[in-house]
Amino acid sequence: MAVEKSYYMTEEGKSKLEKELHHLKTERRQEVVERIKVARDFGDLSENSEYDAAKDDQAFVESRISQVEKMIRNAVIIENDNDNPDIVSLGKSVTFQELPSGEEETYTIVGSAEADPFDGKISNDSPMAKSLLGHQKGTEVTVVTPGGDIQVKIVGVN
C-alpha cells in the first residue's frame, strides 16, 4: 500500500478546507444534481450539451470533494517554532532583500495546500522557500530558480 502524501497547513488553512468541503457537499453537489435533472428534460441526451456540461461539472465537484477530504485526512498542522525565532521555518513570514538591488519582499511559507503567491503565501516546495528554510536572519542565500540564481539576504523572520 502506498504511503499518502502529508499536506502541511496552518490551522486557518485546514479550517478553510473544511468550510470548502461543507459547501461542496451541501450546496454545489445539490446544484449540479438540479442542473442534471433540468438538462434531462431537454430530451435526447446524445445531443444535449446542457446535460454534458452538467455531468462534467458533477465530475469536477466529486473530484474536488475527494481531493479536499484527502488533504484534510492527511493534514499536518504547522506549529510555530518559538524556540528559534530568527530561523526560517514553515508557518513563518520571511522578509528578504534581493541583492544587489535591495528590493525587499515578504512571504509566509506554508504548505502547498494553502499556497497563494498573490496573497504573499508561498509553498514550502517552491524554489524560494526551499532555499530559505533553515537559514536565519542576516544570512545571505543563493536561490536557484528556473530563471537563474538570485542572491538574497534575510532581513526579518516573524
Secondary structure, 3 states (H helix, E strand, C coil): CCCCCCEEECHHHHHHHHHHHHHHHHHHHHHHHHHHHHHHCCCCHHHCHHHHHHHHHHHHHHHHHHHHHHHHHCEEECCCCCCCCCECCCCCEEEEEEECCCCEEEEEEECHHHCEHHHCEEECCCHHHHHHCCCECCCEEEECCCCCCEEEEEEEEC
